[in-house]
Amino acid sequence: MLKWITGRKRKEQKAPPYDKARKIAEKGGIEERRDQASNEDLHPEILYYFATDESPEVRRRVAGNPGTPLQADKVLARDVDDEVRCELAAKIGRLVPSLSKDENERLTNLAIEVLEILAQDNLPRVRSIVSQEIKQATNIPHHLVRRLAEDVEEIVSAPVLEYSPLLSGQDLLEIIAGGVSEDVLTAVANRRDLAESVVDALVGIHKAGALKALLGNKSAHISEETLDKIAIIATGAVELHEPIINRENLSLRMIRRIAGFVSASLVDILIERNELNDDVASDIRRAVRKRISKDDFDEDSPDPDRGGERARQMFEQGSLDEEAVIDAIDENDKTFVRQALVLLSGLPEQAVSKMLDAGSGKAVTALAWKSGLSMWAATKLQTRIARIQPKSMIKAREGRNYPMPEADLNWYVDYFAD
């Protein structure tokens, strides 16, 4: 790996001679320079020269070139072009986890130094690329992983929170206590072999999305006492019913408790999964029938999706517009607003809900943009529906325009839609 200090060791002479390559670097056209900047066999000095080329296209090529020396990568880590830094983040993020203890110390230190710069980049997309690439690495400095885990953007923090082996239980407890979005809590809930202390901290926040992930995490250590707490929450959260009946090794006491609030069809699955004997199964089914007869499940109750149906009717009639959405925001009709955003954006309902519930001003702004709404409407969505904290709010440029580049808006939409 020493080749990463001065540049990749060249293969059989595929690059032009040094003098010709230098002439291209200094006086060649953009296409010539761009092609040469992608050449792994090019002399390291020429690649370093390309790192300061006036053309962003050339710098992007050299940023993604595995043969570029790390000294040049350090220059590119502070490039003014976002795509240059994104290319570099992907490359360095792949390099650093592959470094072994036997690698040259100078190489390792220089690579980590480049990674440190990128991990503090102003653009969330750059930081998220770093997070994705190093999320399972064991040779990253702890403070760097901790910084990414505490990032205000969940697209940055979530990957390391879910996968990084370098985060301790104490790290996780401190991050949870600091206040994070439901998506971030869900990332923690998906970690392998979660300690009971972390499980208890997650349960104590009462976020259904995180609890659903926790129940589905077979490696999470959930005590009977903690499962009791989840069952209390699940009584009023239908989305937790199926995950809780699918939990392994439920005690008979817990099975009876769960059967007291889930549907009859889920009770049948609960009985079958736990291979209950006929007498116990019959007893549980009798209790369920008695509960149903007392109208615990009232099938004649009003339709809770009235606001959503109204949004769908307006969309079909061609009258669902920004004014209708803003009126619903002012009336705090969240069901109407969510359904309207699904229809106007063309995104799946799950993606829209995640963007509204992520605690990210940028995610909500991207959703408003995708829905064809103004930045004024995006601001109202942030404050009234998504309840974004002031420090995470995205404010209009010049009072009315979207402040984020279209590429970034598209990136947020794609991230949550995947």
N, C-alpha and C positions, 0 to 999 in steps of 0.2 A: 504493500500500500504506500510505500514511500513515493511512488509516482504522483500521488496527490499533492505533494509538497511543491514540486517543480513542474508538474504536468505529467500526464499519462505517458508511459514508455511507448515510443512509437513503434509501429509494426514495420513491415517492409515498406519502402519508400512510396507512400501513396500521396503524401502531401508534396506540394511543390518545393523546390530548393529554398533555403532560407532567404536568399536575396530576392527571389521572385515573390515569395510570400510577403516579405516586408514591403515590397513595392505595391502589392495589391492592398495591403493594410493601409498604406499611406495615401495612395492615389487611385485605387481601383473603384469601380462603380459599386453601387449598393448591392447588386446581385452577386458580384464576385466576392465582396467582403462577407456577405451573408453566408454564402456557400462555404467559404474558408473558415468562418467562425464555428461551423458545425463539424469541422474535420478534427477528429480525435487525435490524428497523427501530426497535427501542426505543431511547430516548435512552441514551447511554453511561453517564450517571450512575445511571440506574435499574438497568442491567445490573450496574454495580459494586456497587450496593446488594444485588442478588440474590446476589452472590458470598458474602455472609455470612448468607444466609437460614438460618433454623433447620432447614429441611427439606432432607435430602440429595437428595430428588427434584428440588427446585428448583435446588440447586447443580449437580446433574448436567446439567440442561438448559442452564444458563448456561455450564457448562464446555465443552459441545459446540457452543455457539452461535458461528458465525463472526463475528458482530457484536460480541462481548464485547471490551472494550478490554484490551490486554495488561497494564495495571496490575491489573485484576481477575484475569486469568489467573495473575499472580504470587501473588496471595492464594490462589487455588484450587490452586496447585501444592503447597501444604502442607496441604490439606484432610484432615480425619480420615477421610473416607469413601473407601474404595479405588476405588469405581466413578467417583467424581468425578475422581480423578487419572487413571484410565484413559481416561475421555472426553477429558480435557484433553491427555493424552499423544498420543492419536491426532490431535487437531486441530493441536497445535503441531508435532508431527512432520511433518505434511503442509505446514504453513506455511513452516517454516524452509528446507527445500531449494528452495522456490520463490522465495526472496528473491534478487534480483540485486545486483550491485555498485553499481548506481545507486539502490538503495533508501535511504530516509532512515536515517542512521547510528543515530539514537536508536531507531528501530523495530527495526533489526537487533540492536542490543545488548540491547534489552529482551526480544526473542524468544529470543535465545540464552541470556539469563539464566534465563528460565522453563524452557528445555530443560535447562539445567545442573541445576536443582533436580530435575526429573523423572528425569534420568539417574542420580541418586543416591538415588532413592526406595527405601525399605525393602522394598517389594513387588516381587518379580521380574517380575510381570506388567506392571507399569508400565514398568520398565526395558526389558523385551522389546518393548513397543509402540514405545518410542522407537527402539530398535535397528532394528526392522523398517522404520520410516518413514524413517530417515535413512541406511540402509545404502548407498545409492548416491549420496548427496549429496557435493558437492565444496566446499561453503561452510560446513562444520562445523569448529569448532576441533579441531585434531589431538589435543589432550589429552583432549577429550571422547570422541572415537572410540576412542582408546587405552584409556580407562577402561572403556568398554563391551566392548571386545575382551578385556580381562583379567577380566571379571566371572566370579565363581565359578559362576554359573548358565549352562549352555550355551545355554539358550533366549534368553539376552541376548547372549552373546558370538558365537554362531554366525553370525547374519545379517551383522554388520559384518565378521567374519573372512572370510566367503565373498565379499562384494561390495564392501566399502568401498575406493575408489581412494585414500583418504588413508593407508592403512597401507602402509608401505614393507617391503621385504624384510627389513630389519634389525628392524623391529617384529615381523614374523612369527617370525623366528628367536629373538628374545628371549622371545616368548610361548610358543613350542614348548619352549624350554629350561626354562621355568618349571614345566613339568609340567601337562598338561591331559588331559581325557577323550578317548576315541576319537571321540566325536561332534564335538568341537571340532576335532580333527585332520582329520576328514573334511571339515569346513567349509573349512578351509584348503586341503585337497587339491582342492576343487572350484573354487578361484579361477582366473580366467583368467590366462594368460601367467605361470604360476609360474616364478620363477627357479630355476636348477639348485641353488643353495645351499639354497633352501627345500625343494625336492624331496628332496635328499640328507638333510636333517634329518628329514623325514617318514619316509623309508625306514629311517633308523637306529633308529626306535622300534618297528618290526616290528608295527604294528597292522593286521590284515587289512582292517578296514573302511575305514581311511584309504587303504590301498594300492589297494583296489578302486576307490575314487573317483579316485585319482590315475591309474590306468591308463585309466579312462574319460574323463579330462580331455584332450581332444585338443590343447588349447593349452598343456599343461604341457611344459616342456623336460626330457625324460628322456634322459640320455646312455646310450650303450651300456654303460658301466661300471655305472651305476646300475641299468639294466635287468637286468644280471647279478645284482646283489644281490637284486632283487625276485624273479628266477627261483629263487634259492636258497630264499627264503621260500615261494614258491608251490609248491615241491615238496611241502611238507607242509601246504598250505592249498588245499583243493579249490575254495573260493569265488573264488580268484584265477585259476583255470585259464581260464575263458571270457574274463574281461577282458584277460588277457595275450595270448591268441591274436588278439584283436580290435584290438590295438595297431597303429597304422599304421607303415609303412616299417621293418619288421623285417629285420635282416640275415639272410643265409642261415645264418650261424653261430648266431644266436639262434633261428631257426626250428628248426634241428636240436636245439638244447638244449631248447627247449620241448616238442618232439615226444618227448623222452625221459621226460617224466613225465605228460603229459595223456592223456586217453582216446583210443582209436582214432577215435571219432566227431569229437572236437575236432581231431585231426590232419588229418582230411579237410577240415574247414573251414579250418584253417590253410593247407593246400596250395592250396585254391581261392582264398582271399582274396589270397594272394601270387602267384598265377598262375605257379607253379613249372613248369619244363619236365618232360616225362615221365620223363626219366632220373633227375632229382633226386627227383621225387615217388615214383618206384618205390623208390629207395634208402631214403627216409625210411620208407615203408610197410613195407619188409622189416625195418627196424630195430625198428619198433613191434611187428610180429608176433613177432619174436624175444624182445622184452621180455615180451610177454604170455605166451608159451610158458614163460617162466621164472617164471610166477606172480607177476609184479610187481603184477598186479591179481588178488588172491585173492578170487573170488566166494563161496567157502565160508567166509569168515571170520565169526566171531560177530557177531550183530546189535548194533551200537553203541548202538542206541536201546532197550535192554532197560528202562532206567529209565523212559523215556517211555511205553513200552507198558504197564508196570505202572501208571503214573499213569492212563492211559486206561481200563484195566480197572477200576480202583478207582472212577473217575468214573462209569462205566456202572453199576456195582454200588451206587452211592450211598454209598460209604465213603471218598471222598476229602474229608477235612476238615482243619482246622487242625492237629490232632494228627499226621496223616500227613505234612503238609508240614514241621512242626517236626522230626519224626523224620528226614526226608530231609535237612534242613539239618544236623542233628547228625552225620549219616553222610556229609556232604559229597557227596550224590548230586545234583549240579547238573542232570543231565538230567531226573531226576524232578521236581525243584523247578520248573524252567522249564516243563515240560509241564503240571504241576499248576496253575501260575499262568495259563497260556494257557486251560486248561479252566475254572478257577474265575472268571476275570475276563471271559471271553468276548472278549478282545482277540486280534488276530492275533499269531502267533508272532513276527513281525518286530518288532512294537511292544513285546512283552514283553522281547525280547532287548535292544532299544535302551534300555529303561528300566532294566534291570539293569546294562547296560554303560556307562551315561552318566556314572557317577561322581557322580551327584546323589542325595543323601539324600532330597530332596523327591520325585524321580521314583520311587524305590523305595517310599517311604511311600505315594504315591498308588497305586502298583500293588498293594500289600498291601491298601489300603482297597478298591480296586475288586474284589479277589478275595475280599472278605468276611472277611479275617483281622484279628486284633487288633493293636493297636499293639505289643504284646510280640513278636508274630511279625514285624512290620515292622522292629523293631530287630534281630532275629536275621538277617533278610534283608540288612539294611544291612551288618552286621559280618561275617557268615560267607560269604555268597554274592556280594554286590556289592562287598565290600571297600571300603566308603566310608571316606574319610579322616575322622578325628575332627572336624576343623573343619567338615565338611560334613554331619555326622550330624544327623538329626532325632530328638529325644528326646521321650518320652511326657510329656504334661501330667498332673500329679498321679500319675505313676507308671504309668498305664495307658491314658489317653485320647489320641486323635489331637490333636496340637497345631495342625494346620493347618485353616483353615475349609473347609467342604465345597466352596465355590466354587473355591478354589485347588486342591483335590484333583482336582476335575472338570477344571479347566483343564489340569493336567499330563497327565491321562489323554488328553484330546482332542488336546493338542499332539503327543504321541508316536504316537497312533493315526492321525493324518492322514497 
